[in-house]
Amino acid sequence: QEQLVESGGGSVQAGGSLRLSCAASTYNYMTSCMGWFRQAPGKGREGVASIDSTGRIIYADSVKGRFTIYKDNVKNTLYLQMSSLQPHDTATYYCAATGASVSGASVSCRGGFGPSGGYGPIDDDMRDWGQGTLVTIAS
C-alpha cells in the first residue's frame, strides 16, 4: 500500500494560519481524487476538502472561504492552506487518495451530506490514508 505522509500540523491561536502537506512516497496520484479529512476528539471523521486531477474541488461548508486545497504534481504533494482557524477546527487531519483509474481517466471526487448535515467530501472511495497530523487551535 502506498504511503502518504502528512506534515505541518501544530498549535496556533484562533485567527491564525497553518499549511498542511501530504507527500506521496512512490505512487503517482496524478489521476486520483485526493482529499483532506479530519476527526475531532470524540467525533466522527468528516471531509474537509478534495481535489481531482481536473482541478474540480469540493469544500466542506464549514471551511469554505477559509481553507484552500491544491496539488503540486511535480512534487507529488497535496496541500491544505488553512486560515482564520477557530477552536472548532481542532482535529487530527488525514490525507487520503483514491487509486488511479484503469483507463487513465481522472477519478472524480464525490461529495455528500455528513452526520452534521453539512455538505463536503466523502471518503467512501479513498484507498490510501496517511497517519494524520494534529492541529490544535487555542481560543
Protein Blocks (a to p, Z undefined) as FASTA:
>chain_A
ZZdddehiacddehiacddddddfklccklpccddddddehiacddfbdcdfkopacddf
klgokaccdddfklopacdddehiafklgccdddddddddfklpacdddddddfkopacd
dfklpmbdcebjaddddZZ
